[in-house]
Every structure is written in C-alpha cells, then in structure tokens.
Amino acid sequence: MEFNDKQAIYLQIVEYIYDRILTNEWQEEERIPSVRDLAVELQVNPNTVMRAYELLQTMEIIVNKRGIGNFLSINAKSVIISNRRNHFIENELPVIFRNMNLLGVSIKDLSDYYTLYNRGNNNKQ
C-alpha cells in the first residue's frame, strides 16, 4: 500500500480496511488480521494499526474478542456504506454540483454519462 502525505496513515489504513470489507474480501463476523500481521503486510508501525483498529472499534465496525482476536461486526458493511455515503453527500457532491454549474453540465448529461459508466463496468464483471 502506498501512503499519501495528505491524510494520517491510520486513517488511510481505515480506508484500506473499508475497501476490503466493501469488496467482500473480508466478511462480516469473520476474524481479521492481527495488529502485528497487518502492520507487517502494510509495512507500518503496529501502533499505527492499533490506532486504526481502535477507531474502527469506536465506530462499531470491528469487535475485539479478548484472547481470540478482532472480528468484523455483523453490520460492518452497512455502517461503512452509511459513513461513506454521508461523506460523499456532504463533501464531494457540492464540489461536483459547483463544477457542473461552471461547466454547463446538466443533470441529464450526468445521467447519460452515469449510464455509460455502468454499462462499461458491467461488461468488465
């Protein structure tokens, strides 16, 4: 994983974990890598992974079963989708709408491009 300087590494690790869950690489109620194993995999300090795991526990995405390890919660995926959706609507959508206004892109144009995008992605599956 390549990290960028614009965001704290532990938050980038949280996003990495989100992606594993949303792509069904990691399943709800399944054990996830230990702090040490994930730190080795991502080549980061274990304390950084621990900080990411603590945040995920606070958000109720992972649960620590003492002596056994960390597991995804039963509703991890829905919590992540809700969080990302809210972030998109509150932070990214206003920028998109502003640019659409400046560039004269209509909702119909956007709908047409979205349809084309979905067709292209459905062919790849």
Steps between C-alpha positions, in 0.01 A plus 500: 500500500630842409420772751449867420603801705156662494340274762616331818624145434260342751207658312636362173513158666134544602418572133703192397293289739178659371599393149568141611155486656312668216659271241406197715864405545430510874158369609286617789553302821829368360834531679725768353882512505664569832652842560847356453411309180337801338791722605742261329279478190472879470856565621395738777549527874262270695394802710363661183289192423389491864381859469300408187349196674405713803317744273322211325395361839362840599300503175378144579650361178728257679467321831789375712444156649755488776754225450362408159547807281313768310185422303279700269167588652181359356405840351848622401419539132184703556678732745778561247256563216305744716820684604637520146162603358468784753856614428431496126176699532644755743849549351533377144157562349509879557831516308350293217190724486716813497708366213188392312366853534826659385535264204137490394454128566133415551349228715399326176865512380605355832235228477614409149865477607401297803310254280803465270727452801278222638485325164879501476543369852235230459686365196816463711332278759 
